[in-house]
Amino acid sequence: MHFASLSAVALLAMASSAYAGSASVTNRCKQDLWVSITRAGPGETAHTFKLPTGRTWSESYQGTGNSIGVTTNPNYYSPDTAKLIWGYSDQPPMVYWSVNSVNGNIGLPFSVVAGDDCPGTNGFNGGKTLTCSDKENISLYVC
């Protein structure tokens, strides 16, 4: 009986994670971009990596307080580096997200595309927070 309970819990956990949505960034530009991921949790560290032209980075939703920064400059933390910031928080059954800029505009067109029943945006939308089912994927396309 105890084994059956554990198996049911494990199966339920796998099933719920199988339906979780994801966040992705696709570089459609003719130049490399740099992406920096920052999390809100204690002990979380930011990491920055190059996203070559034509490539996509993706992750399953990671809870609340996620910031995905995109720049054209590998020196992400310089106050002179313009940043496109896409933030999201997964609070089941919804995911909340917004786009903004820090230190100026990166000078590249972008759009955020979400699921069929979810709002997206072409360019900055005034910092509005948008919401969608956390079962949907949300993708940032640069260029």
ZARO-890010 format. One record per residue (C-alpha): x negated, y, z; chain; residue number from 1; residue in three letters. Coordinates in Angstrom, 1 decimal. Example, Ala and Ser with C-alpha at 12.3 -4.5 7.8 and 13.67 -1.06 7.14 Angstrom:
<pts>
{pt {-12.3, -4.5, 7.8}, A, 1, ALA}
{pt {-13.7, -1.1, 7.1}, A, 2, SER}
</pts>
This chain:
<pts>
{pt {0.0, 0.0, 0.0}, A, 1, MET}
{pt {-2.8, 2.4, 0.9}, A, 2, HIS}
{pt {-4.5, 1.6, -2.4}, A, 3, PHE}
{pt {-1.3, 2.3, -4.3}, A, 4, ALA}
{pt {-0.9, 5.7, -2.6}, A, 5, SER}
{pt {-4.5, 6.7, -3.5}, A, 6, LEU}
{pt {-4.1, 5.5, -7.1}, A, 7, SER}
{pt {-0.9, 7.5, -7.4}, A, 8, ALA}
{pt {-2.6, 10.7, -6.1}, A, 9, VAL}
{pt {-5.6, 10.2, -8.4}, A, 10, ALA}
{pt {-3.3, 9.6, -11.4}, A, 11, LEU}
{pt {-1.3, 12.8, -10.5}, A, 12, LEU}
{pt {-4.5, 14.8, -10.2}, A, 13, ALA}
{pt {-5.8, 13.6, -13.6}, A, 14, MET}
{pt {-2.4, 14.3, -15.2}, A, 15, ALA}
{pt {-2.2, 17.8, -13.9}, A, 16, SER}
{pt {-5.7, 18.6, -15.0}, A, 17, SER}
{pt {-5.1, 17.1, -18.4}, A, 18, ALA}
{pt {-2.4, 19.8, -19.0}, A, 19, TYR}
{pt {-4.5, 22.7, -17.7}, A, 20, ALA}
{pt {-5.2, 25.5, -20.2}, A, 21, GLY}
{pt {-8.6, 26.9, -21.1}, A, 22, SER}
{pt {-10.4, 30.2, -21.7}, A, 23, ALA}
{pt {-12.7, 30.5, -24.7}, A, 24, SER}
{pt {-14.8, 33.1, -26.5}, A, 25, VAL}
{pt {-15.6, 32.8, -30.2}, A, 26, THR}
{pt {-18.3, 34.9, -31.9}, A, 27, ASN}
{pt {-17.2, 35.7, -35.4}, A, 28, ARG}
{pt {-19.8, 38.5, -35.7}, A, 29, CYS}
{pt {-23.0, 38.5, -37.9}, A, 30, LYS}
{pt {-25.1, 38.9, -34.7}, A, 31, GLN}
{pt {-25.6, 37.0, -31.5}, A, 32, ASP}
{pt {-23.6, 38.1, -28.5}, A, 33, LEU}
{pt {-24.4, 37.6, -24.8}, A, 34, TRP}
{pt {-21.8, 36.3, -22.4}, A, 35, VAL}
{pt {-21.9, 36.7, -18.6}, A, 36, SER}
{pt {-19.6, 34.6, -16.3}, A, 37, ILE}
{pt {-19.0, 35.9, -12.8}, A, 38, THR}
{pt {-16.7, 34.2, -10.3}, A, 39, ARG}
{pt {-15.1, 35.7, -7.2}, A, 40, ALA}
{pt {-15.7, 32.8, -4.8}, A, 41, GLY}
{pt {-18.3, 32.8, -2.0}, A, 42, PRO}
{pt {-21.7, 31.4, -3.1}, A, 43, GLY}
{pt {-20.8, 31.9, -6.8}, A, 44, GLU}
{pt {-23.5, 33.2, -9.0}, A, 45, THR}
{pt {-23.3, 34.9, -12.3}, A, 46, ALA}
{pt {-24.9, 33.4, -15.3}, A, 47, HIS}
{pt {-25.6, 35.0, -18.7}, A, 48, THR}
{pt {-26.2, 33.1, -22.0}, A, 49, PHE}
{pt {-26.5, 33.8, -25.7}, A, 50, LYS}
{pt {-23.5, 33.0, -27.9}, A, 51, LEU}
{pt {-24.8, 32.6, -31.4}, A, 52, PRO}
{pt {-22.8, 33.8, -34.4}, A, 53, THR}
{pt {-20.1, 31.2, -35.4}, A, 54, GLY}
{pt {-20.1, 29.5, -32.0}, A, 55, ARG}
{pt {-17.5, 29.1, -29.3}, A, 56, THR}
{pt {-17.8, 28.8, -25.5}, A, 57, TRP}
{pt {-14.9, 27.3, -23.6}, A, 58, SER}
{pt {-13.9, 26.3, -20.1}, A, 59, GLU}
{pt {-10.9, 24.9, -18.3}, A, 60, SER}
{pt {-9.4, 27.6, -16.0}, A, 61, TYR}
{pt {-11.4, 28.1, -12.9}, A, 62, GLN}
{pt {-9.1, 29.5, -10.3}, A, 63, GLY}
{pt {-8.9, 33.2, -9.4}, A, 64, THR}
{pt {-11.3, 36.1, -9.9}, A, 65, GLY}
{pt {-13.1, 35.2, -13.2}, A, 66, ASN}
{pt {-14.9, 37.8, -15.2}, A, 67, SER}
{pt {-16.2, 37.1, -18.7}, A, 68, ILE}
{pt {-18.4, 39.9, -19.9}, A, 69, GLY}
{pt {-19.5, 40.2, -23.6}, A, 70, VAL}
{pt {-22.3, 42.4, -24.8}, A, 71, THR}
{pt {-24.5, 42.9, -27.8}, A, 72, THR}
{pt {-27.5, 43.4, -25.5}, A, 73, ASN}
{pt {-29.3, 40.6, -23.6}, A, 74, PRO}
{pt {-29.9, 43.0, -20.7}, A, 75, ASN}
{pt {-26.3, 42.6, -19.4}, A, 76, TYR}
{pt {-26.8, 44.3, -16.0}, A, 77, TYR}
{pt {-28.4, 47.5, -17.4}, A, 78, SER}
{pt {-26.2, 50.5, -16.8}, A, 79, PRO}
{pt {-26.8, 51.4, -20.4}, A, 80, ASP}
{pt {-25.3, 48.2, -21.8}, A, 81, THR}
{pt {-21.7, 48.5, -23.0}, A, 82, ALA}
{pt {-19.5, 45.6, -21.9}, A, 83, LYS}
{pt {-16.3, 44.1, -23.0}, A, 84, LEU}
{pt {-14.8, 42.5, -19.8}, A, 85, ILE}
{pt {-12.1, 39.8, -20.0}, A, 86, TRP}
{pt {-10.8, 38.8, -16.6}, A, 87, GLY}
{pt {-8.5, 36.0, -15.7}, A, 88, TYR}
{pt {-7.0, 34.4, -12.7}, A, 89, SER}
{pt {-5.3, 31.0, -12.7}, A, 90, ASP}
{pt {-2.5, 31.0, -10.2}, A, 91, GLN}
{pt {-0.3, 28.0, -11.2}, A, 92, PRO}
{pt {2.0, 27.9, -12.9}, A, 93, PRO}
{pt {0.7, 31.2, -14.4}, A, 94, MET}
{pt {-2.6, 32.7, -15.6}, A, 95, VAL}
{pt {-3.0, 36.4, -15.4}, A, 96, TYR}
{pt {-5.5, 38.2, -17.7}, A, 97, TRP}
{pt {-6.7, 41.6, -18.9}, A, 98, SER}
{pt {-9.4, 43.2, -21.1}, A, 99, VAL}
{pt {-11.3, 46.4, -20.3}, A, 100, ASN}
{pt {-14.7, 48.0, -20.9}, A, 101, SER}
{pt {-17.6, 49.0, -18.7}, A, 102, VAL}
{pt {-20.3, 51.5, -19.7}, A, 103, ASN}
{pt {-18.6, 52.2, -23.0}, A, 104, GLY}
{pt {-17.2, 50.2, -25.9}, A, 105, ASN}
{pt {-19.3, 47.4, -27.5}, A, 106, ILE}
{pt {-18.3, 48.8, -30.9}, A, 107, GLY}
{pt {-17.0, 45.5, -32.3}, A, 108, LEU}
{pt {-13.4, 44.6, -33.0}, A, 109, PRO}
{pt {-11.8, 41.9, -30.9}, A, 110, PHE}
{pt {-8.5, 40.2, -30.2}, A, 111, SER}
{pt {-7.2, 38.0, -27.5}, A, 112, VAL}
{pt {-4.9, 35.2, -28.7}, A, 113, VAL}
{pt {-2.7, 33.2, -26.3}, A, 114, ALA}
{pt {-0.1, 30.5, -26.6}, A, 115, GLY}
{pt {3.1, 30.7, -28.7}, A, 116, ASP}
{pt {5.1, 32.3, -25.9}, A, 117, ASP}
{pt {2.3, 34.5, -24.6}, A, 118, CYS}
{pt {1.3, 38.0, -25.3}, A, 119, PRO}
{pt {-2.0, 38.7, -27.0}, A, 120, GLY}
{pt {-3.8, 42.0, -27.9}, A, 121, THR}
{pt {-5.9, 43.4, -30.7}, A, 122, ASN}
{pt {-8.4, 45.7, -29.0}, A, 123, GLY}
{pt {-8.0, 47.4, -25.6}, A, 124, PHE}
{pt {-4.5, 47.5, -24.3}, A, 125, ASN}
{pt {-4.9, 50.2, -21.6}, A, 126, GLY}
{pt {-6.0, 47.7, -19.0}, A, 127, GLY}
{pt {-2.6, 46.1, -18.7}, A, 128, LYS}
{pt {-2.4, 42.7, -17.0}, A, 129, THR}
{pt {-0.7, 40.1, -19.1}, A, 130, LEU}
{pt {0.6, 36.7, -18.0}, A, 131, THR}
{pt {1.1, 33.3, -19.6}, A, 132, CYS}
{pt {1.7, 29.7, -18.5}, A, 133, SER}
{pt {-1.5, 28.2, -17.3}, A, 134, ASP}
{pt {-0.8, 25.3, -19.6}, A, 135, LYS}
{pt {-1.6, 27.6, -22.6}, A, 136, GLU}
{pt {-5.1, 28.3, -24.0}, A, 137, ASN}
{pt {-6.3, 31.9, -24.2}, A, 138, ILE}
{pt {-9.0, 32.8, -26.7}, A, 139, SER}
{pt {-11.1, 35.9, -27.1}, A, 140, LEU}
{pt {-12.3, 36.4, -30.7}, A, 141, TYR}
{pt {-15.0, 39.0, -31.3}, A, 142, VAL}
{pt {-15.3, 40.4, -34.8}, A, 143, CYS}
</pts>
